[in-house]
Amino acid sequence: MSKEIPYKIYLEENEMPKQWYNVRADMKDKPAPLLNPGTHEPLSADELSAVFCRELVEQELDNDTTYIDIPKEILDFYKMYRPSPLVRAYCLEKKLDTPAKIYYKFEGNNTSGSHKLNSAIAQAYYAKKQGLKGVTTETGAGQWGTALSMACAYLELDCKVYMVKVSYEQKPFRREVMRTYGASVVPSPSDTTEVGKKILAEHPGTTGSLGCAISEAVEVAAGDPDYRYVLGSVLNQVLLHQSVIGLETKAALDKYDIHPDVIIGCAGGGSNLGGLISPFMGEKLRGEADYRIVAVEPASCPSFTRGSYAYDFCDTGMICPLAKMYTLGSSFIPSANHAGGLRFHGMSPVLSKLYHDGYMEAVSVEQTSVFEAATQFARVEGILPAPESSHAIRAAIDEALRCKKEGKEETIVFGLTGTGYFDMVAYEKYNDGTMTDTIPTDEEIAASIAKLPKVD
Ligand SMILES: *Cc1c(COP(=O)(O)O)cnc(C)c1O
């Protein structure tokens, strides 16, 4: 404990992880497999290869390989914006007058403004390697679409983005960033796909959802042999790529002999949280160490805390594989919550399994209290956080205040996934006092849960 802990802990370039860590390899009980929506049989690699790139399918199905080499081309790209800093939030601690020590891993230091670039470059790389012309995808708040556009521009791949309509309208500048990187951007639901037309007919005036946009992007990729679909969260492969966040965090903490007590991350589809916690969860699964691990989700879209653990479609159009996960039902369309990146009805099957087996906790927080935490954080730590990330800030502040009350000197680590420069419409609502908290009723959740596919 002699070493003085710097404000920011950076790794040297040669200390950056050269392999991704696959937490599934250390899980005795594996997450449930993806099922064919027609036959309810586990999907084969061949079936998945119609939609996803071959090597990504291998990673998706690999429950056994603990470490997977990061290709040199991806490592070179990572070096443009990684390692990311692990920051000691001295000013926030002081402001809260807490004995707790707070650290955050900051993933917002790249133009996409979030952790999503870590997986975007990997997925684009494998598409390029397979000789494809391009990829299709959905984007909610726009971070994933931006990250993928950047990766595709770098590798000279075509990129078609279906953007959830509410974000398309609220965030015209995000859209322009994607177009600047050469992507084409369509508001979803749209009349450019069969599934989009159907959703528009059933829900006229809908502001869209990630689930709708996924259906559209998958339909387009499945109809063109030179394209594949890529997804920014939820999938096992995305958690694998995001393990660089956790590996760097662990290496930085180990450098100063710091042992975290609580690790916190916001949870939309679970990729940043899954990546951040991976190496720590590995130690927990192997019985080598113990940590409290907390997922934070919006009260408006509470998959872990109010959803069911069941097989469900990943998309609203019900054309995607079935995944066993905590879900609110694929027909659940969340209210126009500002944290667009957390508006997904389901959750990573890996995290769902770990949560179900008692390895982690989950809390849900309301939007106005999230923006209160975001503002507090911005004013003392300088960074203007993304609304998604601010869910983790809320929970970290709450934990630090608990430590104050209990007189405990715990160490809290949270994932600060990105910046909020494109979220000023939401900040404006908060500043004007017109932001509201929308929480689905039990009846609303029960209605979409009742429509879950029947799988035995
Ligand atoms: C997309 C996004 C999230 C949520 O996605 P996960 O897959 O749950 O990590 C969180 N924060 C930011 C900034 C995002 O862009």
The ligand as a Tripos MOL2 file, in Angstrom:
@<TRIPOS>MOLECULE
LIG
   15    15     1     0     0
SMALL
NO_CHARGES

@<TRIPOS>ATOM
      1 C1        -24.7070    0.8940  -25.9290 C.3       1 LIG1
      2 C2        -24.2580    1.5580  -24.7090 C.ar      1 LIG1
      3 C3        -24.4970    0.9970  -23.4480 C.ar      1 LIG1
      4 C4        -25.2940   -0.2490  -23.2240 C.3       1 LIG1
      5 O1        -24.9470   -1.3760  -23.9380 O.3       1 LIG1
      6 P1        -24.3600   -2.6840  -23.2640 P.3       1 LIG1
      7 O2        -24.2800   -3.6630  -24.3410 O.co2     1 LIG1
      8 O3        -25.2930   -3.0740  -22.1730 O.co2     1 LIG1
      9 O4        -23.0340   -2.3050  -22.7510 O.co2     1 LIG1
     10 C5        -23.9910    1.6480  -22.3520 C.ar      1 LIG1
     11 N1        -23.3190    2.8030  -22.4540 N.ar      1 LIG1
     12 C6        -23.0810    3.3770  -23.6470 C.ar      1 LIG1
     13 C7        -22.3410    4.6660  -23.6940 C.3       1 LIG1
     14 C8        -23.5350    2.7680  -24.8010 C.ar      1 LIG1
     15 O5        -23.2910    3.3420  -25.9790 O.3       1 LIG1
@<TRIPOS>BOND
     1     1     2 1
     2     2     3 ar
     3     2    14 ar
     4     3     4 1
     5     3    10 ar
     6     4     5 1
     7     5     6 1
     8     6     7 2
     9     6     8 1
    10     6     9 1
    11    10    11 ar
    12    11    12 ar
    13    12    13 1
    14    12    14 ar
    15    14    15 1
@<TRIPOS>SUBSTRUCTURE
     1 LIG1         1 GROUP 0 **** ****
